[in-house]
């Protein structure tokens, strides 16, 4: 119905977002392997069960977010939106047009206004290509706004994002904080709660955990820590831990 948003978590950072007018796919990955890293939980549904996709968004070039094999399967001459410097990785996959956005830049696609926001991460797909940007997406439609954070460590920019946009639903990463590299490029669950509060959003949906073993933390630890932190801050009723493949209407 008009004004409602249907969200389906596919797994990891992959989401199907549906309004009464359009279907949007964000960071889709159905592949079983990330190079040498095996997927531990299967996608919420098979890729051939996808509805017709109107727009595709990819937050950055890392293999667990930009999966060329999956993108080639979902490409059907529709637009795709990526950060600056990422377009050459998707231009040959079958999309009608590639929109490359800079930070705070907005593109209108049908009824949607899609903006790229900063984050604290990195965007190189390989060691040498440091020119690729990375970020999150704010998607606004019919008075509702959803924020897909992409990958990020906690950073002060969440406050500015919350000031610029009135966010209803925040999809925030909570896993891979015990990274083998030791780099601080992912939030832990407690930092995700802090980011959510600074965003001033209404609903927190966690992501980026439990699908691929990208950090040393136990796979089921992130949501447990998230809920504990949410209870401590009195916002447990604002946290929605989703199950892969089960749509939720908000």
ZIHUPE-V689399 format. One record per helix or strand of 2 or more residues. SS is the DSSP state (a for helix, b for strand). FROM is the first residue (numbers start at 0). LEN is the number of residues. If there is no record, write none. Layout:
# ZIHUPE-V689399
ss = [SS | SS]
from = [FROM | FROM]
len = [LEN | LEN]
This chain:
# ZIHUPE-V689399
ss = [b | b | b | b | b | a | b | a | b | a | b | b | b | b | b | a | b | a | b | a | a | b]
from = [5 | 13 | 22 | 32 | 36 | 46 | 54 | 67 | 78 | 86 | 96 | 105 | 111 | 135 | 143 | 156 | 168 | 188 | 202 | 220 | 235 | 247]
len = [6 | 5 | 4 | 2 | 3 | 3 | 4 | 7 | 5 | 3 | 5 | 4 | 6 | 6 | 5 | 8 | 5 | 11 | 5 | 12 | 3 | 2]
